[in-house]
Amino acid sequence: MLQFLFVYGTLRREFDNPYARKLRAEAVFAGTTTVAGSLFRIAHYPGFRTEPPGEAHGELWQLTNPAGTLAALDDYEGEEYQRVLTTVGTGQTAWIYQYATQPDPARRIASGDFSAP
């Protein structure tokens, strides 16, 4: 199973919730990077979509127990998100949680960074 996960929202290092702590405990931080696509403010959390074109900023994590960690994170993300493959700015293939529907264009985060919209 693929061992890398790209996160762009509430799983990033600056957030303190049970699932962000779980990710930090079960993965190794591999650095900050970007993916092609756009971020949208859904509520108190963001959603990623590949369209419209843009750049989404986030973190790359190498999972030590991919199956177990991803199963827990799938539950956390719920039906609003689909785990799909993406290529990050470093060329690495990684999982990303993509918002299941296209959000309102007015909700787009212009900076591409949920932590600095």
KOLPA-697350 format. One line per 5 residues: number of its first residue (from 1); their letters; for each residue x, y, z of N, C-alpha, C. Coordinates in nm, 2 decimals. Layout:
N
NUM> A> X/Y/Z/X/Y/Z/X/Y/Z  ... .
***
This chain:
117
1> MLQFL> 0.08/-0.12/0.00/0.00/0.00/0.00/0.09/0.12/0.00  0.04/0.23/-0.07/0.11/0.35/-0.08/0.13/0.41/0.06  0.25/0.46/0.09/0.29/0.50/0.22/0.29/0.65/0.25  0.25/0.73/0.15/0.25/0.88/0.17/0.11/0.94/0.17  0.09/1.04/0.25/-0.03/1.11/0.26/0.00/1.26/0.26 .
6> FVYGT> -0.07/1.34/0.17/-0.07/1.48/0.17/-0.19/1.54/0.24  -0.16/1.63/0.34/-0.27/1.69/0.42/-0.26/1.84/0.40  -0.38/1.90/0.40/-0.39/2.04/0.37/-0.48/2.12/0.47  -0.54/2.05/0.56/-0.63/2.11/0.65/-0.61/2.08/0.80  -0.71/2.03/0.86/-0.70/2.01/1.01/-0.62/1.89/1.05 .
11> LRREF> -0.55/1.82/0.96/-0.45/1.72/1.00/-0.31/1.77/1.00  -0.29/1.90/0.96/-0.16/1.96/0.96/-0.11/1.98/1.10  0.02/1.99/1.11/0.09/2.00/1.24/0.04/2.10/1.34  -0.01/2.21/1.29/-0.05/2.32/1.38/-0.19/2.30/1.44  -0.25/2.19/1.40/-0.38/2.16/1.46/-0.37/2.05/1.57 .
16> DNPYA> -0.45/2.06/1.67/-0.45/1.97/1.78/-0.59/1.91/1.80  -0.61/1.79/1.73/-0.73/1.72/1.75/-0.69/1.57/1.75  -0.77/1.48/1.79/-0.73/1.34/1.80/-0.67/1.28/1.67  -0.72/1.32/1.56/-0.68/1.26/1.43/-0.54/1.32/1.39  -0.52/1.45/1.41/-0.39/1.51/1.38/-0.29/1.45/1.47 .
21> RKLRA> -0.32/1.43/1.60/-0.23/1.36/1.69/-0.20/1.22/1.65  -0.30/1.15/1.60/-0.28/1.01/1.55/-0.19/1.01/1.43  -0.21/1.10/1.34/-0.12/1.11/1.22/0.03/1.13/1.27  0.05/1.23/1.36/0.18/1.26/1.41/0.25/1.14/1.47  0.16/1.06/1.54/0.22/0.94/1.61/0.25/0.82/1.52 .
26> EAVFA> 0.18/0.82/1.40/0.19/0.70/1.32/0.25/0.74/1.18  0.32/0.85/1.17/0.38/0.89/1.05/0.50/0.98/1.07  0.59/0.99/0.97/0.70/1.07/0.98/0.68/1.19/0.88  0.70/1.31/0.94/0.68/1.43/0.86/0.79/1.44/0.75  0.75/1.45/0.62/0.84/1.45/0.51/0.86/1.58/0.45 .
31> GTTTV> 0.79/1.68/0.50/0.81/1.82/0.45/0.68/1.89/0.40  0.70/2.02/0.37/0.59/2.09/0.31/0.60/2.08/0.16  0.49/2.09/0.09/0.49/2.08/-0.05/0.35/2.13/-0.10  0.33/2.12/-0.23/0.20/2.16/-0.29/0.15/2.05/-0.38  0.02/2.06/-0.41/-0.04/1.98/-0.52/-0.12/2.07/-0.61 .
36> AGSLF> -0.14/2.03/-0.73/-0.22/2.11/-0.83/-0.37/2.10/-0.79  -0.43/2.21/-0.78/-0.57/2.21/-0.75/-0.61/2.33/-0.67  -0.72/2.33/-0.60/-0.77/2.44/-0.53/-0.83/2.40/-0.39  -0.82/2.49/-0.29/-0.88/2.46/-0.16/-1.00/2.55/-0.15  -1.10/2.50/-0.08/-1.22/2.58/-0.05/-1.26/2.57/0.10 .
41> RIAHY> -1.31/2.68/0.15/-1.35/2.68/0.29/-1.49/2.62/0.29  -1.50/2.50/0.35/-1.63/2.43/0.36/-1.71/2.47/0.48  -1.64/2.47/0.59/-1.70/2.51/0.72/-1.57/2.56/0.80  -1.55/2.49/0.92/-1.43/2.52/0.99/-1.31/2.44/0.94  -1.33/2.38/0.82/-1.23/2.29/0.76/-1.24/2.32/0.61 .
46> PGFRT> -1.13/2.28/0.54/-1.12/2.30/0.39/-1.16/2.17/0.31  -1.18/2.19/0.19/-1.19/2.08/0.09/-1.10/2.11/-0.03  -1.05/2.00/-0.08/-0.96/2.01/-0.20/-1.03/1.96/-0.32  -1.01/2.02/-0.44/-1.06/1.98/-0.57/-0.95/2.01/-0.67  -0.94/1.92/-0.77/-0.84/1.94/-0.88/-0.88/2.06/-0.97 .
51> EPPGE> -1.00/2.11/-0.97/-1.04/2.22/-1.05/-1.11/2.32/-0.96  -1.09/2.45/-0.98/-1.01/2.51/-1.09/-0.86/2.49/-1.07  -0.78/2.51/-1.17/-0.64/2.50/-1.16/-0.59/2.60/-1.05  -0.49/2.56/-0.98/-0.43/2.64/-0.88/-0.32/2.56/-0.81  -0.29/2.60/-0.69/-0.19/2.53/-0.61/-0.24/2.52/-0.46 .
56> AHGEL> -0.24/2.40/-0.41/-0.28/2.38/-0.27/-0.16/2.35/-0.19  -0.14/2.42/-0.07/-0.03/2.40/0.01/-0.06/2.31/0.13  0.04/2.23/0.16/0.02/2.14/0.27/0.14/2.06/0.31  0.12/1.95/0.37/0.23/1.87/0.43/0.23/1.73/0.37  0.35/1.67/0.36/0.36/1.53/0.31/0.40/1.45/0.43 .
61> WQLTN> 0.34/1.34/0.46/0.37/1.25/0.57/0.39/1.11/0.51  0.49/1.04/0.57/0.52/0.90/0.54/0.46/0.82/0.65  0.37/0.73/0.61/0.29/0.65/0.71/0.37/0.53/0.75  0.37/0.50/0.88/0.44/0.38/0.92/0.35/0.26/0.92  0.22/0.28/0.93/0.12/0.17/0.93/0.01/0.22/0.83 .
66> PAGTL> 0.03/0.22/0.70/-0.06/0.28/0.61/-0.21/0.23/0.62  -0.22/0.10/0.63/-0.36/0.04/0.63/-0.43/0.09/0.76  -0.37/0.08/0.87/-0.44/0.12/1.00/-0.47/0.27/1.00  -0.37/0.35/0.97/-0.38/0.49/0.98/-0.48/0.54/0.88  -0.48/0.50/0.76/-0.57/0.54/0.66/-0.71/0.50/0.69 .
71> AALDD> -0.73/0.38/0.75/-0.87/0.34/0.79/-0.93/0.43/0.89  -0.85/0.47/0.99/-0.89/0.57/1.09/-0.92/0.70/1.03  -0.83/0.75/0.94/-0.85/0.88/0.87/-0.97/0.88/0.78  -1.00/0.77/0.71/-1.12/0.75/0.63/-1.24/0.78/0.71  -1.25/0.72/0.83/-1.36/0.74/0.92/-1.37/0.89/0.96 .
76> YEGEE> -1.26/0.95/0.99/-1.26/1.09/1.03/-1.31/1.18/0.91  -1.26/1.16/0.79/-1.30/1.24/0.68/-1.45/1.22/0.64  -1.49/1.10/0.66/-1.64/1.07/0.63/-1.67/1.07/0.48  -1.80/1.06/0.46/-1.85/1.05/0.32/-1.83/1.18/0.24  -1.80/1.29/0.30/-1.78/1.41/0.23/-1.65/1.41/0.15 .
81> YQRVL> -1.56/1.32/0.18/-1.43/1.31/0.11/-1.41/1.17/0.05  -1.33/1.17/-0.05/-1.28/1.05/-0.12/-1.13/1.05/-0.11  -1.07/0.94/-0.07/-0.92/0.93/-0.07/-0.88/0.89/-0.22  -0.80/0.98/-0.28/-0.75/0.96/-0.42/-0.60/0.98/-0.42  -0.54/0.94/-0.53/-0.40/0.96/-0.55/-0.37/1.09/-0.62 .
86> TTVGT> -0.26/1.15/-0.58/-0.22/1.27/-0.64/-0.07/1.27/-0.65  -0.01/1.36/-0.73/0.13/1.38/-0.73/0.16/1.52/-0.67  0.25/1.51/-0.57/0.29/1.64/-0.50/0.40/1.71/-0.57  0.43/1.83/-0.53/0.53/1.91/-0.59/0.67/1.85/-0.60  0.70/1.76/-0.51/0.83/1.69/-0.52/0.83/1.58/-0.61 .
91> GQTAW> 0.72/1.55/-0.68/0.71/1.43/-0.77/0.66/1.30/-0.71  0.65/1.30/-0.58/0.61/1.18/-0.50/0.46/1.16/-0.52  0.42/1.04/-0.53/0.28/1.00/-0.54/0.23/0.98/-0.39  0.11/1.04/-0.36/0.06/1.04/-0.23/-0.10/1.03/-0.23  -0.15/0.98/-0.12/-0.29/0.99/-0.10/-0.33/1.14/-0.06 .
96> IYQYA> -0.45/1.18/-0.10/-0.51/1.31/-0.06/-0.66/1.28/-0.04  -0.72/1.36/0.05/-0.86/1.35/0.07/-0.92/1.47/-0.01  -1.00/1.43/-0.11/-1.06/1.52/-0.20/-1.21/1.54/-0.16  -1.26/1.66/-0.16/-1.40/1.69/-0.13/-1.48/1.62/-0.24  -1.59/1.55/-0.20/-1.67/1.47/-0.29/-1.75/1.55/-0.40 .
101> TQPDP> -1.78/1.67/-0.37/-1.86/1.76/-0.46/-1.78/1.89/-0.49  -1.82/1.95/-0.60/-1.75/2.08/-0.63/-1.81/2.19/-0.54  -1.73/2.25/-0.46/-1.79/2.36/-0.37/-1.82/2.49/-0.45  -1.89/2.58/-0.39/-1.92/2.71/-0.44/-1.79/2.78/-0.47  -1.77/2.83/-0.60/-1.65/2.90/-0.63/-1.62/3.02/-0.54 .
106> ARRIA> -1.72/3.08/-0.49/-1.69/3.19/-0.40/-1.62/3.15/-0.27  -1.62/3.02/-0.24/-1.56/2.97/-0.11/-1.41/2.93/-0.14  -1.36/2.96/-0.25/-1.22/2.92/-0.28/-1.13/3.00/-0.20  -1.02/2.94/-0.15/-0.92/3.00/-0.07/-0.81/3.05/-0.17  -0.81/3.18/-0.19/-0.72/3.24/-0.29/-0.58/3.20/-0.27 .
111> SGDFS> -0.53/3.20/-0.15/-0.39/3.18/-0.12/-0.35/3.03/-0.15  -0.45/2.94/-0.15/-0.42/2.80/-0.16/-0.37/2.74/-0.03  -0.37/2.82/0.08/-0.32/2.77/0.21/-0.43/2.79/0.31  -0.48/2.68/0.37/-0.59/2.69/0.46/-0.55/2.77/0.59  -0.42/2.76/0.62/-0.37/2.83/0.74/-0.34/2.97/0.72 .
116> AP> -0.34/3.02/0.60/-0.32/3.16/0.56/-0.40/3.20/0.45  -0.54/3.19/0.47/-0.63/3.23/0.35/-0.63/3.37/0.32 .
***
